[in-house]
């Protein structure tokens, strides 16, 4: 059983996109806070009406997000 739902997050043209690594979930938001809420909603919809175990997950999996900071955002910073 998986205990974590993992998302990769990217920022393109002012829109954050979260793509599920181990689930077929994709959602967006204009702010990181909005994206967090949309991830929670999307995960709830994914499990709605199903037993998480039937989808290979523990009863209450954690949500993990990965956000890669691009070179121009940190270049030259100490």
Secondary structure, DSSP 4 states (H G I P E B T S, - for coil): -EEEEEEEEEEETTEEEEEESSSS-EEEESSHHHHHHHHHHHHHHHHTTS-GGGGTEEEEEEEEEEEPPPHHHHTT--
